[in-house]
Amino acid sequence: QVQLVESGGGLVQAGESLKLSCRGSGRNVVAVGWYRQAPGKQRELVATFTRSGNSNVADSVKDRFILSRENNKNTVHLHMNRVKPEDTARYYCFGLGARDDRNFWGLGTQVTVSS
């Protein structure tokens, strides 16, 4: 069974830091990054690695968030620094099929930033 398991969400104050982690399990998924969805808004890209190893990072976070990975553990981390209230959202781990073009999603973890 393919799974993406997220951890690390919670309530933080503006200006603080938070780390999200996502581990891919199963033989057919590679954990590659994060999207987020705020209430009443569409899901949007935060940061992901591409199949070629490059990274895509949203302009709104590129000077504050860092995406890292541990390939041997099929795990990606989102290091969220200097968070803002507008970063409040449910953060979803995103994965790619290891052998095909399927996309996979985790169940999400809530991040709430208080001002």
N, C-alpha and C positions, 0 to 999 in steps of 0.2 A: 504494500500500500504506500502510495506516495504521500509524503507529508512535509509541510514547512512549519516549523514550530518556532514561534516568536517568544521573546522574553524581554523584560527591561522597561516596560512602560510604567507610567505612574503620574503622580502630581508633583510638579516642581514649580519653583518661583522663577519669574523672569530674571534672566542673567545667569542662571545656574546651568549645569551640564547634566546630560543624561545619555546613557548608552543603551541602544537596542541591539539585540542579537537574534539571528535567525539561523537555525540549523535545518538543512535538508536531509531527509531520511528516505530510504528506498533507493533503488539502483537507477532510476530513470529521471531524477530531477537534480538540477544544480541551482542552489540558492545564489541569486545574483544581485538583489537590491531591494529597494523600498519605494512604495507609493504611500500616499496619505489621502484621507478624505475627511473633510470637516463637515459639520452639519449643514445641509442645504447646498453643498457644493459638490462638484464632480471630483472623482478620484484623480489625483495628479501625481506625476513623477516627482520623487524626491532625489534619489540617486540610485543608479544601477551600473553594474559592469556589463559590457557588451560581450558577445561571443569572442570577439577579437582581443579582449582584454582591456579595452579602453573603458572610460567611465563617462556617464552622462549625469550631470548634477544640475538641479534647478537653480536658476539665477537667484532666487529668493533665499537660498541657503548656502550657496557655494563658498561664502567667506566665513561660515560658521559650522557647517556640518562636514564630517569626514567619513567616507565610506572605506571600509577595510575588509579583508577576507582572510580566512584560513582555509586554503584549498584542501589540505589533508583532513579537515573536519567538515567539509562542505558547509561552511558557516560564513555568514557575512555580518558585519557589525556596522551600525550607524552611530557615530560619535556626534552627539548633538551638543554644541557649545553655544553659550550666550543665547539661550532660548528666549523666544518672544511669545506673548499671548497669541499671536497669529499662527504660531506653530501648533496650537491645540488642534488635534485631529486623531482619528484612528489610523494607525500606521500598519500597513500591510506588507508582509514579505512577498517578494516576487521571485519566481523561479522559472527556469527554462528546461525544456526537455533535453535530457542528455543525448538522446538518439533521434529526436524528432523536433518538430516545430511547435509543440504544445507549450502553453503558458500555464503556470501553476500559481496559486495564491494561498497564503496563510489565512488564518481566521482573523488576524489583526490584534493589535495591542493599543490600548488607549493612552495617549499622552495629553495631559492637561497642564497648561502653563498659566499660573496665576500672576496677576500684575501687582 
